[in-house]
Amino acid sequence: MIDTVLFDFDGTIMDTNDVIIESWQTTFRQLRGREADKDVLLRTFGEPLEDTMKNFFPDVPLEKALEIYRGYQRDYFLSSIRLFPGIRKMLDELLQRQVKMALVTSRLKHTTMQAMERFDMEKYFSYVITADDVNRHKPDPLCANLALEALGADPAQAIMLGDSSLDIMCARNAGVRPVLVSWSMTLADQVAAVKETGMPAESLLDTSLRLNKNTGALPGFAPEKTPAAIIDDPLQVLDLLEIRHTSDR
């Protein structure tokens, strides 16, 4: 049975979408005199900031570009973010059930911990792995592996919640079953494609999660980026705890 849950941060438990987009638009306005296409920005969600910055502004000194982006976040980050609806209730339930929990994020430690303190989140997570703690980032499984090792957890008995393809691939690479949150902005089109098939939620929660490797792709997803399940409500995580690994049968 599932006894461990790993969580992405941005776009999964914390709604940081607006502040991230506006941080990028501020940077583009100052360095390019225009705003970026929002869809282009959304496709970068989950990437380490420095990598994305180098790709967007290869001709600009990295520290100059980072200072514009981070300057906006220093001024507006804490006032612009919020927990997604239902997240705290889910975390309270998981804590009460003594489920092992860790946070694995590509965000820097400073702002991650600022948000954790602001929303009284520290009590939920035994370990927090940030971009400062690893030298290889999602989809590399290092952050997930470190969390699993610290928790003393078996990957086969773990799930990982995320909102991006990088989260899904990271989980797969760590041997953990990936669960996509339907409130993802980065994969909204793919989530919509699945819903258009009329596939019932219980089918995703039951059948898909029982597949060890889940080699079959859901509509709109490449096989290597296919989640084991998609949830519409954070409390559906509680249903996933009852799913047994095939070796348990």
C-alpha positions, 0 to 999 in steps of 0.5 A: 500500500502507499505510505509515502507521498512526495510533493512538487511545490509550485503549481502543485500545492502552492499557487505561484502561477501569477507571480511567476508569470509576472516575474518573467513578464517584468524581466522581458519588458526590461530586457526586450521591451515586450512581453513574452507569449504566456504559453511559452512561459508555461512550458518552462514551469518546473525548470531550474530558473537559471537554465531557463534564464540562459535560454531566454536571454543568452546575450544578457549577463545571467546575474543582471537578468536574475536580479530583475526576476528576483527583484519582482519576487522579493517585492510581491512573492508572499503577497501573491501566492496562496495554497490551492483549495483543499491542500491543507485539508489533504495534508492534515489527513495525511499527517493524521494517518502518519503518511511519510511526506517530503517536498521536492522542488526546483525552487530555491530554498530561501523562497521555498522556506519563506512560503512554508513559514508564511503558510505554516507548512513546516509541520507536514514535511519531514524533508524539503529538497530544493534546487540548492540541495542538488546538482542535477534537477528534474527530470533527473530523479536525484531530488526524489531519490534523496527524499526517499532515502531520507524518509526510509521509503520504498519507491514502490510504495510511494507516489509523487504529485506534480503539475508538469512533465518534468515532475512526471518524468522525475517520478518515473525515473525514481521508480515512483508512480506519478500523479498529475494534479488537474489544476496544472496550468502547464498540462491543461490541454492534456488533462482536457484531452483525457477528460474528453474521453469520458474516462471515469476518475475511478478508472484512473485512480484504480486501473492506471495506478496498478500498472508497474511501469504504466507503459500505455499513454493516456490521450494527449501524453507521450508514454514517458510523460504519462501520469499513473493517475490524474486527480481533480481534488487533493482529497483524492490522494487519500483514495490512492493510499489504498492502491496496492502495488502488484507485488502486494497481491 
